[in-house]
Every structure is written in structure tokens, then in C-alpha cells.
Amino acid sequence: MNYKQKWDMESVFPGGSTSEAFQKRLSEVRDSIATFSYELDNWVLDENSNDFTALKGILQHYEKISNALSEMGSFANGLVSADVTDQKAMQNLNAVANLRKDLSSQNIILNKKISALTEDQFSKLLEDDFFKPMRFPLEEIRQKEKDLLSTEEETIINHLSLDGLQGWGNMYNQLVASIQVPVTEDNETVYYSAGQFENKMKSEENPKNREELLKTWEETWAEKADLFSTTLNHLSGFRLNDYELHDYKDYMKVPLDYNRMEEETLDTMWDTITKNKTPFKKYFERKAQLIGVDQLGWLDVSASVDVGDYTNKQYTYNEAARFIIDNFKSFSPKMAEMARRAFEEQWIEAEDRPGKRPGGYCSNLPESKQSRIFMTFAGSTSNVSTLAHELGHAFHSYVLRDLPLFNQRYAMNVAETASTFAELVVSNATIENATSDAEKINLLDEKIARSATFMMNIHARYIFERNLYDERQQGTVDSNRLQELMEDAQKEAYQDALRSYHPMFWATKLHFHITGVPFYNFPYTFGYFFSLGIYNRFLEDETLLEDDYIALLRDTASMTTEDLAEKHLNVDLRKPEFWQKALDSVHKDIEEFLELTESYI
């Protein structure tokens, strides 16, 4: 079958950014929120009453509105991602954000009322078959209420966030849309969008050319460094002011609470990783020899290693689709079937063309019971991994689709577990199916380089962001200082193993400017090594089946991270043993790579 590389948004709302159906839905949801507000205001439960009929209706109405907003948000954001110049789509996205703000204000009231139930009432509530599956998220609401300000104060902060936090996030997106990177081709200067140039830069085979492209990339973003520093300062500043109003003593409280994760787990993960970076020095040295440089530069870490007569494999989109489906099937027929649907029903926007934003993501369409995946496919094995990664996210949403809304709201760290697990299934399959040592070296290198990203690149992001927040508490941090903090963090995380770094990375990386999730970094590393531990467990225990994996995914929004690992893997994430075992498999990959490449140096 010949799969199309453009996603189908017409089946969601026909007419693109000028869709009349979308505008009608906006109006309907606006009215629904008003009705919901009325229902919520009129729900008053006497402390002696155990009749929760009204609350059941309120939660059902809330779920319906939330699903509609997710559907509309995914649609509007998708159109903006596919064409950063589509101003009408941006207006639609802002309209959805405004409705989200209104629902969020009502959500504050809802949570307050749920928290006001007496212990006896709450116990009776959980005996009801409707509420019983929601025990954990409802208990979480009651626990978090202790940190909240008054309803009026929380509502004010929520309203201010639209033009505060969200506004600065939108400004960043607009600045990125204006990036035009100059490249000389056939004695003419042509301009690439950020997304296109990033693909070009990462796929360049010549080390000297890579270095020049990185220099051009840095210079282009540096021209607007002061503007990017303004957005980053206001994003971090808004959050710090919010935390101060709530009397949070530590800015890590919110990201840890969001990820349902203990600080001890996070610290243990990073401490164990730091102690296991030494083998990468030998890997970096060997890779430098193989690609013909004295020492690896920033882009060389992820560059392809082609030895002998092997050249890096290029995939057509159809080949990538079939490869992913076939290898998903070897682990999970259900995951393969969902992937087949995604390709056939055009859930994926993959076309390589101008005007698209950089990066990739997966967005849920809860009403359509589908997802939409955004990326730019240029044929590399890395692109195939990205595609598998995003399909892993889609599968996660897919297996939760019949659960109550509250039980579908998994955090980012476990979200990245599902996606990186899907990546592992595909990347390990490519290695196992290699037909020569040269091909195996190429594929092993790509896998190890990905491990280096999670252990070093993302560690650098975490170190940078911790240092940024420390300094931001004392005042604004100018663009020169941000570059210093970024380069210092990279040198620390890579243990001075590289010859060049990427000081403007704080501006080029969207993750630092995302408004929905603070500290959008460590969950990736957690997800990678947690998924590696799960994958290794499945290799060791032949009695485990795809349904055991699906059972784990279905619990991801219904318990803490530590309890999830204890229930499904019988491990304690607060202790280093789990992390060390996952890291040992990375060491084995490096040892095999060093052994296989010995004859090529």
C-alpha cells in the first residue's frame, strides 16, 4: 500500500483553519462551559448526604467538555505546526486556549468541592461503581487542595496565565516561525526554515560541513538571542512568582508532583547515570577515529558511522511504515494493528516541505478515538526511530481510551516510557536483522548515541535549567549569561569529552519554552531507562505477554511512579539497582561496538 505523508485533518473538522464546523464547535463548547458552571455552582452537598448523583453528572459533563477541547486543540495546533504562517489557525488555537482557561477556572471550583467532602462521604463515594476506578486521581485532587490558595486567588492566577505564561510561549513560537537560515547552494543563497535546516544539519555526512552548519545555526539564532532570552526569562519568572504565591520552598516541587515522582527517585537516577558515564569516553574516542576527526564535536555525537562499503540506509516512507508495523508485531500485534491504522487512516504529517515547525509530537483526538503525529520525514534511520517513538505515544493513548478521563491523565515521565519502549522494539530489531558487521556497527552506534542523548544531552538540559532557576530567583538572566550557563552545563554533562558545544541550545530547543510542563527534560531520561528496564524484563521472562505491558500502561495515571514500578516490575526506583541494571545493558552495547570496530581503525 502506498501511504500518504500528509495527515487527514478534514475528518476532524472540514475546511482547515477556516472551518465552519470548528467555529460552530467553539460556540457549542463555550455554551457548555457556561452550563457546566451553573451546574457546579448549584451543586451543594449536605455533610449528612451520600447522594452523589449530581456529582456524577458534573464529572460526565466535565469529561465531555475536556475531550472536545482536546479535539479542537489538537486540530488547531496541528494546522499551526504544519504551516507556521497560518495566522487563522493561530487565532483558533488562541480561542481554544481561552476556553481552556475558562474550564480551568471551573476546575478549581470542582476540585475545591471534591476536597470539601468529609472523609465519611469520600469513603461512601468510592463504594459507587462509577467513582471506584477514579480512587487515585480523586485522592490526588484532595491531597493537592492543601497547596491551593483560595478559589478567587487561583482563578486570578489562571486568568493571568493566558497572556502571561501562555502569551510568552506563543511569542517564542512566532519567533521560531520567523527563523530563516541562509545556505549557499550552487552559488546562490537559499533560506531554510528551522525545521528543514535542522534535518539538513543532522543528516550532513561530512564532519567539516557539519561544523560549518552548526556555526551558521548558532549565528542565526544568536541574532535574536535577546528576544529569546526575554521569552525564557518571563516563562521562568511567571512560574517562580506563582510558586512564591503558593509558598512553595522548592521550584522542583511542581515538576516532581506533576510527574508523580519522588525527589529521591530523581536524584538516584541522575547519581547512577553520572557514575556510569566513563565507558562513553572510549566510545567517543573510537567514534572519532571511525569518522575521521581528532575529537567529536556537538553534531558528531549523533552522526552516522559508515565503515567498509556500508552506507547509511535510507528509507522511503512506505518502507519505514512496513518496517515499523512488522517489528511492532513481533512484540505486540495490538501495537502493530494500531500502527497500521495510523498509516492507512493518515494520522501522520510527515512530508518534508518548507513552513513546518521543527521537531515532532503526538497529539490525542479523544472524540475521534485517534491520534495525530507530527514530524518531518527525510528517510534516515533516525527518522524511523522518531516515527516509532511517536507511534508509541499513540499506542499509550489508544489503550487508555475506554478509561475515565481522570485515569487517562498520565504524566510526562511515563508518557516517555511508552514512546521510548516503541523505539527500542524497532531499533533492537534493526540490529538483530543486520546482515553484516558494518551494518551492525552503524545501527549499534545509533542506539548508543541515543543513550548518550539521554545520559548527557538531557542531563545538560537539566543542569542548565536548575542553574537558570537558581539565578532567575535573583533577577533576569541576559542572553550572554544564558549561553555561558548552557555551555557550562554541556561540558559538565559530557565530562569535557567534546571539542565543540552548542551555547545557543537554550533558544533552539522548544522544550525550554513549553508552557504546559515545567522542567521538560528529566522525564525523557526517566522514560528511556524505565522503558529499557521494562524491555529487558520482557526479554528475561518469557511468561510476560503484550497484555502485561498494556496493563502497566493502563495504570500509568492511576498510581505514583514508584508504586507503578513496584506493582508491575517489583523494583524500588529509589534505589540504584534498577537504574544500574538498565545502564549495564548500555555498557554491553558499547563493549560490542568497540569489539566490532576494532578491525576498522
C-alpha positions as CSV (number, residue, x, y, z in Angstrom):
1,M,0.0,0.0,0.0
2,N,1.2,3.5,-0.8
3,Y,0.9,5.5,2.4
4,K,0.3,9.3,2.2
5,Q,2.7,11.6,4.1
6,K,0.1,14.3,4.9
7,W,-2.3,13.8,7.8
8,D,-6.0,13.9,7.4
9,M,-7.4,16.9,9.3
10,E,-10.6,17.1,7.2
11,S,-12.1,14.1,9.1
12,V,-11.7,16.1,12.3
13,F,-13.0,19.4,11.2
14,P,-13.5,20.0,7.4
15,G,-12.3,23.3,5.9
16,G,-8.9,23.7,7.6
17,S,-8.3,26.9,9.5
18,T,-11.4,28.5,8.1
19,S,-13.6,25.5,9.1
20,E,-17.2,26.5,9.9
21,A,-17.6,23.2,11.8
22,F,-14.7,24.2,14.1
23,Q,-16.2,27.6,14.7
24,K,-19.6,26.0,15.5
25,R,-17.9,23.6,17.9
26,L,-16.2,26.5,19.6
27,S,-19.5,28.2,20.2
28,E,-21.1,24.9,21.5
29,V,-18.3,24.3,24.0
30,R,-18.4,27.9,25.1
31,D,-22.1,27.4,25.9
32,S,-21.3,24.0,27.5
33,I,-18.8,25.6,29.9
34,A,-21.5,28.2,30.9
35,T,-24.0,25.4,31.6
36,F,-21.3,23.4,33.5
37,S,-20.5,26.5,35.6
38,Y,-24.2,26.8,36.5
39,E,-24.4,23.1,37.4
40,L,-21.3,23.3,39.5
41,D,-22.5,26.4,41.4
42,N,-25.7,24.7,42.2
43,W,-24.2,21.5,43.5
44,V,-24.3,21.8,47.3
45,L,-23.9,18.6,49.2
46,D,-25.0,18.5,52.8
47,E,-22.4,16.9,55.1
48,N,-25.0,14.3,56.1
49,S,-25.9,13.3,52.5
50,N,-24.4,10.5,50.5
51,D,-26.2,11.1,47.2
52,F,-23.6,11.7,44.6
53,T,-25.9,11.7,41.5
54,A,-25.3,15.3,40.8
55,L,-21.5,14.9,41.1
56,K,-21.6,12.0,38.6
57,G,-23.4,14.2,36.1
58,I,-21.0,17.0,36.7
59,L,-17.9,14.8,36.1
60,Q,-19.5,13.3,32.9
61,H,-20.2,16.9,31.6
62,Y,-16.6,17.9,32.5
63,E,-15.2,14.9,30.6
64,K,-17.3,15.7,27.6
65,I,-16.0,19.4,27.5
66,S,-12.4,18.3,28.2
67,N,-12.5,15.9,25.3
68,A,-13.9,18.5,23.0
69,L,-11.2,21.0,23.9
70,S,-8.5,18.3,23.3
71,E,-10.0,17.5,19.9
72,M,-10.1,21.2,18.9
73,G,-6.7,21.9,20.4
74,S,-5.0,19.1,18.6
75,F,-6.7,20.2,15.3
76,A,-5.7,23.9,15.6
77,N,-2.2,23.2,16.9
78,G,-1.7,20.7,14.1
79,L,-2.5,23.3,11.5
80,V,-0.1,25.8,13.1
81,S,2.7,23.1,13.2
82,A,2.2,22.2,9.5
83,D,2.2,25.8,8.4
84,V,3.7,28.3,10.8
85,T,2.4,31.2,8.7
86,D,-1.2,30.2,9.1
87,Q,-2.4,33.1,11.2
88,K,-6.0,32.0,11.2
89,A,-5.0,28.6,12.7
90,M,-3.1,30.5,15.4
91,Q,-6.2,32.6,16.2
92,N,-8.2,29.3,16.5
93,L,-5.5,27.9,18.8
94,N,-5.7,31.0,21.0
95,A,-9.5,30.7,21.1
96,V,-9.2,27.1,22.4
97,A,-6.7,28.3,25.0
98,N,-9.2,30.9,26.1
99,L,-11.8,28.2,26.6
100,R,-9.3,26.0,28.4
101,K,-8.7,29.0,30.8
102,D,-12.5,29.2,31.4
103,L,-12.8,25.5,32.1
104,S,-9.7,25.5,34.2
105,S,-11.3,28.2,36.4
106,Q,-14.3,25.9,36.9
107,N,-11.9,23.0,37.5
108,I,-10.5,24.9,40.5
109,I,-14.1,25.1,42.0
110,L,-14.7,21.5,41.2
111,N,-11.6,20.3,42.9
112,K,-12.4,22.5,46.0
113,K,-15.8,20.9,46.3
114,I,-14.5,17.4,45.9
115,S,-11.9,18.2,48.6
116,A,-14.6,19.6,50.9
117,L,-16.3,16.2,51.1
118,T,-15.9,14.7,54.6
119,E,-13.8,11.5,55.0
120,D,-17.0,9.5,55.5
121,Q,-18.6,10.9,52.4
122,F,-15.5,10.3,50.4
123,S,-15.4,6.7,51.6
124,K,-19.0,6.2,50.6
125,L,-18.3,7.9,47.2
126,L,-15.6,5.3,46.4
127,E,-18.1,2.5,47.0
128,D,-20.0,3.6,43.9
129,D,-19.0,1.6,40.8
130,F,-18.8,4.9,38.8
131,F,-16.3,6.5,41.2
132,K,-14.4,3.4,42.3
133,P,-11.9,3.3,39.3
134,M,-11.1,7.0,40.0
135,R,-9.9,6.4,43.5
136,F,-6.3,7.5,42.9
137,P,-7.0,10.7,40.9
138,L,-9.7,11.8,43.3
139,E,-7.4,11.2,46.3
140,E,-4.8,13.2,44.4
141,I,-7.2,16.1,44.0
142,R,-7.9,16.1,47.7
143,Q,-4.2,15.9,48.6
144,K,-3.2,18.7,46.2
145,E,-6.0,21.0,47.5
146,K,-3.9,21.6,50.6
147,D,-1.4,23.5,48.4
148,L,-4.0,25.7,46.7
149,L,-4.9,29.3,47.5
150,S,-8.5,30.5,47.7
151,T,-10.8,29.9,44.7
152,E,-10.6,33.6,43.9
153,E,-6.8,33.8,44.0
154,E,-6.4,30.6,42.0
155,T,-8.8,31.9,39.4
156,I,-6.9,35.2,39.1
157,I,-3.6,33.4,38.5
158,N,-5.3,31.1,36.0
159,H,-6.7,34.1,34.0
160,L,-3.4,36.0,34.1
161,S,-1.6,32.9,32.7
162,L,-3.3,33.3,29.4
163,D,-1.5,36.5,28.5
164,G,1.4,35.7,30.8
165,L,2.8,32.2,30.7
166,Q,0.8,31.2,27.5
167,G,1.5,34.5,25.8
168,W,5.2,34.2,26.2
169,G,5.1,30.7,24.9
170,N,3.2,31.9,21.8
171,M,5.8,34.6,21.4
172,Y,8.5,32.0,21.3
173,N,6.6,30.1,18.6
174,Q,6.3,33.2,16.5
175,L,10.0,33.9,16.8
176,V,10.8,30.4,15.7
177,A,8.5,30.8,12.7
178,S,10.5,33.8,11.6
179,I,13.8,32.0,11.6
180,Q,15.3,31.8,8.1
181,V,18.7,30.0,7.9
182,P,20.9,31.1,4.9
183,V,22.6,28.3,2.9
184,T,24.7,28.8,-0.2
185,E,23.7,26.3,-2.9
186,D,25.0,26.5,-6.5
187,N,26.4,29.9,-5.8
188,E,23.0,31.2,-4.6
189,T,21.8,31.9,-1.1
190,V,18.7,29.9,-0.2
191,Y,16.8,30.1,3.1
192,Y,15.7,27.2,5.1
193,S,13.0,27.1,7.9
194,A,14.2,26.0,11.3
195,G,12.7,22.5,10.8
196,Q,14.2,22.0,7.4
197,F,17.7,23.2,8.4
198,E,17.7,21.1,11.5
199,N,17.1,18.0,9.3
200,K,19.8,19.1,6.9
201,M,22.3,19.8,9.7
202,K,21.7,16.4,11.4
203,S,21.9,14.4,8.1
204,E,25.2,16.0,6.8
205,E,27.8,13.3,6.4
206,N,31.0,15.5,6.2
207,P,32.3,16.5,9.6
208,K,33.7,19.8,8.4
209,N,30.4,20.7,6.8
210,R,28.6,19.7,9.9
211,E,30.7,22.1,11.9
212,E,30.0,24.9,9.4
213,L,26.3,24.2,9.5
214,L,26.3,24.3,13.3
215,K,28.1,27.7,13.2
216,T,25.5,29.1,10.8
217,W,22.7,27.7,13.0
218,E,24.2,29.3,16.1
219,E,24.7,32.7,14.4
220,T,21.2,32.7,13.0
221,W,19.6,32.1,16.4
222,A,22.1,34.5,18.1
223,E,20.7,37.4,16.0
224,K,17.5,37.1,18.1
225,A,19.2,36.0,21.3
226,D,17.9,38.9,23.3
227,L,14.3,38.2,22.2
228,F,14.6,34.6,23.1
229,S,16.1,35.4,26.5
230,T,13.1,37.7,27.1
231,T,10.7,34.8,26.5
232,L,12.7,32.4,28.6
233,N,13.0,34.9,31.5
234,H,9.3,35.7,31.5
235,L,8.3,32.0,31.4
236,S,10.6,31.1,34.3
237,G,9.7,34.3,36.1
238,F,6.0,33.7,35.8
239,R,6.4,30.2,37.3
240,L,8.6,31.4,40.1
241,N,6.1,34.1,41.1
242,D,3.4,31.5,41.0
243,Y,5.4,29.3,43.3
244,E,6.1,32.1,45.7
245,L,2.4,32.9,45.9
246,H,1.8,29.3,46.8
247,D,4.6,29.4,49.3
248,Y,6.5,26.5,47.6
249,K,10.0,26.5,49.0
250,D,11.5,24.5,46.2
251,Y,10.8,25.1,42.4
252,M,11.2,21.4,41.9
253,K,8.0,20.6,43.8
254,V,5.7,21.3,40.9
255,P,7.6,19.3,38.2
256,L,8.0,16.4,40.7
257,D,4.4,16.5,41.7
258,Y,3.3,16.7,38.1
259,N,5.3,13.5,37.3
260,R,4.0,11.8,40.4
261,M,7.6,11.1,41.3
262,E,9.7,11.5,44.5
263,E,12.8,13.6,44.6
264,E,14.8,10.6,45.9
265,T,14.0,8.7,42.7
266,L,15.1,11.6,40.5
267,D,18.4,12.1,42.5
268,T,19.1,8.3,42.4
269,M,18.6,8.2,38.7
270,W,21.0,11.1,38.0
271,D,23.6,9.9,40.5
272,T,23.6,6.4,39.0
273,I,23.9,7.8,35.5
274,T,26.7,10.2,36.4
275,K,28.7,7.2,37.9
276,N,28.2,5.3,34.6
277,K,29.4,7.8,32.0
278,T,33.1,6.7,31.9
279,P,32.5,4.0,29.2
280,F,31.3,6.7,26.9
281,K,34.8,8.2,26.7
282,K,36.1,5.1,25.0
283,Y,33.0,5.1,22.7
284,F,33.6,8.8,21.8
285,E,37.3,8.2,21.1
286,R,36.5,5.2,18.9
287,K,33.7,7.0,17.0
288,A,36.1,10.0,16.4
289,Q,38.6,7.6,14.8
290,L,35.9,6.0,12.6
291,I,34.5,9.2,11.2
292,G,38.0,10.8,10.8
293,V,38.1,13.6,13.4
294,D,40.5,14.1,16.3
295,Q,37.7,14.6,18.8
296,L,33.9,14.6,18.5
297,G,32.1,17.8,18.1
298,W,28.5,18.5,19.2
299,L,26.9,17.2,16.0
300,D,29.4,14.3,15.6
301,V,27.9,12.5,18.6
302,S,24.8,11.6,16.6
303,A,26.5,11.4,13.2
304,S,26.3,8.1,11.2
305,V,29.2,5.7,11.4
306,D,29.6,4.1,8.0
307,V,32.5,1.6,7.7
308,G,33.8,-0.6,4.9
309,D,31.5,-0.4,1.9
310,Y,28.4,0.2,4.1
311,T,26.4,3.4,3.6
312,N,23.8,4.6,5.9
313,K,20.4,3.1,5.0
314,Q,17.8,5.5,3.6
315,Y,14.1,4.6,3.9
316,T,11.2,5.6,1.8
317,Y,8.1,6.4,3.9
318,N,6.4,3.2,2.8
319,E,9.5,1.2,3.8
320,A,9.6,2.8,7.2
321,A,5.9,2.1,7.7
322,R,6.2,-1.5,6.8
323,F,9.3,-1.9,8.9
324,I,7.7,-0.4,12.0
325,I,4.5,-2.4,11.6
326,D,6.4,-5.7,11.1
327,N,8.6,-5.2,14.1
328,F,5.8,-4.0,16.4
329,K,4.1,-7.2,15.5
330,S,7.0,-9.3,16.9
331,F,6.3,-7.8,20.3
332,S,2.7,-6.7,20.3
333,P,0.2,-7.5,17.5
334,K,-2.1,-4.9,19.1
335,M,0.5,-2.2,18.8
336,A,1.2,-3.2,15.2
337,E,-2.5,-3.1,14.3
338,M,-2.8,0.4,15.7
339,A,0.3,1.5,13.7
340,R,-1.3,0.1,10.6
341,R,-4.4,2.1,11.2
342,A,-2.3,5.2,11.8
343,F,-0.6,4.9,8.4
344,E,-3.7,3.9,6.5
345,E,-6.0,6.5,8.0
346,Q,-3.5,9.3,7.7
347,W,-2.8,10.1,11.3
348,I,0.7,11.2,10.4
349,E,2.0,14.5,9.0
350,A,5.5,13.5,7.7
351,E,6.1,15.4,4.5
352,D,9.4,17.2,4.2
353,R,8.5,20.8,3.0
354,P,9.0,24.4,3.9
355,G,6.9,26.2,6.5
356,K,6.7,23.4,9.1
357,R,7.8,23.9,12.7
358,P,10.8,21.7,13.8
359,G,10.5,18.6,16.0
360,G,7.9,16.0,16.4
361,Y,5.0,15.2,18.7
362,C,1.9,13.0,19.1
363,S,-1.5,14.7,20.0
364,N,-4.6,12.9,21.1
365,L,-8.1,13.1,19.5
366,P,-10.3,11.7,22.3
367,E,-13.6,12.2,20.4
368,S,-12.3,10.6,17.2
369,K,-10.5,7.8,19.2
370,Q,-7.4,8.6,17.2
371,S,-4.1,10.5,17.4
372,R,-2.3,12.8,15.1
373,I,1.5,12.6,14.7
374,F,3.7,15.5,13.5
375,M,7.2,15.1,12.2
376,T,9.3,15.8,9.1
377,F,10.5,12.5,7.4
378,A,13.7,12.7,5.4
379,G,14.4,9.0,5.2
380,S,17.1,8.5,7.9
381,T,17.1,5.6,10.4
382,S,16.8,8.4,13.0
383,N,13.5,9.5,11.3
384,V,12.3,5.9,11.5
385,S,13.1,5.9,15.3
386,T,11.2,9.2,15.7
387,L,8.2,7.8,13.9
388,A,8.2,4.7,16.1
389,H,8.6,6.9,19.2
390,E,5.5,9.0,18.3
391,L,3.5,5.8,17.5
392,G,4.4,4.6,21.0
393,H,2.7,7.7,22.4
394,A,-0.3,7.0,20.2
395,F,-0.5,3.4,21.5
396,H,-0.4,4.7,25.1
397,S,-3.5,6.9,24.5
398,Y,-5.1,4.1,22.5
399,V,-5.0,1.5,25.3
400,L,-6.5,4.1,27.8
401,R,-9.3,5.2,25.5
402,D,-12.1,3.4,27.5
403,L,-11.0,4.6,31.0
404,P,-12.5,7.6,32.8
405,L,-10.8,10.9,31.8
406,F,-9.0,11.3,35.2
407,N,-7.4,7.8,34.7
408,Q,-6.1,8.9,31.3
409,R,-4.1,11.8,32.5
410,Y,-0.7,10.2,32.7
411,A,2.4,12.3,33.4
412,M,5.2,13.0,31.1
413,N,7.8,10.6,32.6
414,V,5.6,7.6,31.9
415,A,4.4,9.0,28.6
416,E,8.1,8.9,27.5
417,T,8.3,5.4,28.7
418,A,5.7,4.2,26.1
419,S,7.4,6.1,23.3
420,T,10.9,5.0,24.0
421,F,9.8,1.5,24.5
422,A,8.4,1.5,21.0
423,E,11.7,2.9,19.8
424,L,13.6,0.1,21.5
425,V,11.4,-2.5,19.8
426,V,12.3,-1.1,16.4
427,S,16.0,-0.2,17.0
428,N,16.8,-3.6,18.5
429,A,15.0,-5.3,15.6
430,T,17.2,-3.5,13.1
431,I,20.3,-4.6,15.0
432,E,19.2,-8.2,15.2
433,N,18.4,-8.2,11.4
434,A,21.7,-6.7,10.4
435,T,23.3,-8.7,7.5
436,S,26.9,-7.6,8.1
437,D,29.2,-6.4,10.8
438,A,29.4,-3.0,9.1
439,E,25.6,-2.6,9.2
440,K,25.5,-3.8,12.8
441,I,28.2,-1.2,13.7
442,N,26.1,1.5,12.1
443,L,22.9,0.5,14.0
444,L,24.7,-0.1,17.3
445,D,26.2,3.3,17.0
446,E,22.9,5.0,16.5
447,K,21.5,3.2,19.6
448,I,24.5,4.1,21.8
449,A,24.3,7.7,20.5
450,R,20.6,7.8,21.6
451,S,21.7,6.6,25.1
452,A,24.3,9.4,25.1
453,T,21.5,11.8,24.4
454,F,19.5,10.7,27.5
455,M,22.5,10.4,29.7
456,M,24.4,13.6,28.6
457,N,22.4,15.9,26.4
458,I,19.3,15.8,28.6
459,H,21.4,15.8,31.7
460,A,22.9,19.1,30.4
461,R,19.4,20.5,29.9
462,Y,18.5,19.6,33.5
463,I,21.7,21.1,34.9
464,F,21.1,24.3,32.8
465,E,17.5,24.6,33.9
466,R,18.4,24.2,37.6
467,N,21.1,26.8,37.3
468,L,18.7,29.1,35.3
469,Y,16.0,28.9,38.0
470,D,18.6,29.5,40.8
471,E,19.8,32.7,39.1
472,R,16.4,33.8,37.9
473,Q,15.3,34.0,41.6
474,Q,17.8,36.8,42.0
475,G,16.8,38.7,38.8
476,T,16.7,38.4,35.0
477,V,19.4,36.4,33.2
478,D,20.7,38.0,30.0
479,S,21.4,36.2,26.7
480,N,25.2,36.2,27.2
481,R,24.8,34.5,30.6
482,L,22.3,32.0,29.2
483,Q,24.9,31.0,26.6
484,E,27.5,30.6,29.4
485,L,25.2,28.5,31.5
486,M,24.3,26.3,28.6
487,E,27.9,25.6,27.5
488,D,29.0,25.0,31.1
489,A,26.1,22.6,31.6
490,Q,27.0,20.7,28.4
491,K,30.7,20.5,29.4
492,E,29.7,19.1,32.8
493,A,27.2,16.6,31.4
494,Y,29.6,15.4,28.7
495,Q,32.5,15.5,31.1
496,D,34.5,17.7,28.7
497,A,34.6,14.9,26.1
498,L,33.7,17.1,23.1
499,R,35.7,19.6,21.1
500,S,32.6,21.9,20.4
501,Y,29.3,22.6,22.1
502,H,26.1,24.4,21.4
503,P,25.7,27.5,23.5
504,M,22.5,28.7,21.8
505,F,20.8,25.4,22.5
506,W,18.6,27.1,25.2
507,A,17.0,29.1,22.4
508,T,16.8,26.4,19.7
509,K,15.2,23.8,21.9
510,L,11.5,24.1,22.1
511,H,11.4,22.1,25.3
512,F,12.8,25.0,27.4
513,H,9.8,27.2,26.2
514,I,6.9,24.8,26.6
515,T,4.3,26.2,28.9
516,G,2.3,23.1,29.9
517,V,5.1,21.2,31.7
518,P,7.9,22.7,33.8
519,F,11.3,21.1,33.5
520,Y,10.5,19.4,30.3
521,N,13.8,17.4,30.4
522,F,14.3,14.7,33.1
523,P,11.1,12.8,32.2
524,Y,12.8,11.8,28.9
525,T,15.7,10.3,30.6
526,F,13.4,8.6,33.2
527,G,11.3,7.3,30.4
528,Y,14.2,5.9,28.4
529,F,15.8,4.0,31.3
530,F,12.4,2.9,32.7
531,S,11.4,1.5,29.3
532,L,14.9,-0.1,29.0
533,G,14.3,-1.9,32.3
534,I,10.8,-3.0,31.2
535,Y,12.2,-4.2,27.8
536,N,14.9,-6.2,29.5
537,R,12.4,-7.7,31.9
538,F,10.3,-9.0,28.9
539,L,13.5,-10.5,27.3
540,E,14.3,-12.3,30.6
541,D,10.9,-13.6,31.4
542,E,9.2,-15.4,28.5
543,T,5.9,-15.7,30.5
544,L,5.3,-12.0,30.1
545,L,3.0,-11.1,27.3
546,E,1.8,-7.9,25.5
547,D,-1.1,-7.7,27.8
548,D,1.2,-7.4,30.8
549,Y,2.8,-4.3,29.1
550,I,-0.7,-2.9,28.3
551,A,-1.7,-3.4,32.0
552,L,1.3,-1.3,33.0
553,L,0.3,1.4,30.6
554,R,-3.3,1.4,31.8
555,D,-2.1,2.0,35.3
556,T,0.2,5.0,34.5
557,A,-2.4,7.6,35.5
558,S,-3.7,5.6,38.5
559,M,-0.7,5.5,40.8
560,T,2.6,7.1,41.6
561,T,5.6,6.3,39.6
562,E,7.2,4.4,42.5
563,D,4.1,2.3,43.0
564,L,3.8,1.6,39.3
565,A,7.3,0.1,39.3
566,E,6.7,-1.8,42.4
567,K,3.4,-3.3,41.2
568,H,4.5,-4.3,37.7
569,L,8.2,-4.8,38.0
570,N,8.7,-5.5,41.7
571,V,11.5,-2.9,41.9
572,D,12.2,0.2,44.1
573,L,13.1,3.2,41.9
574,R,14.5,5.0,44.9
575,K,17.4,2.5,45.0
576,P,20.2,2.4,42.4
577,E,19.9,-1.3,41.5
578,F,17.1,-0.8,38.9
579,W,18.9,2.0,37.2
580,Q,22.3,0.2,37.3
581,K,20.8,-2.8,35.6
582,A,19.4,-0.7,32.8
583,L,22.7,1.1,32.4
584,D,24.6,-2.2,32.3
585,S,22.8,-3.0,29.0
586,V,24.1,0.3,27.6
587,H,27.6,-0.8,28.7
588,K,27.1,-4.1,26.8
589,D,26.2,-2.2,23.7
590,I,29.4,-0.1,24.0
591,E,31.5,-3.2,24.5
592,E,30.1,-4.9,21.4
593,F,30.6,-1.7,19.4
594,L,34.3,-1.5,20.5
595,E,34.8,-5.1,19.7
596,L,33.2,-5.0,16.2
597,T,35.0,-1.8,15.2
598,E,38.5,-3.0,16.3
599,S,39.3,-4.1,12.7
600,Y,38.3,-0.8,11.2
601,I,40.8,1.5,12.9
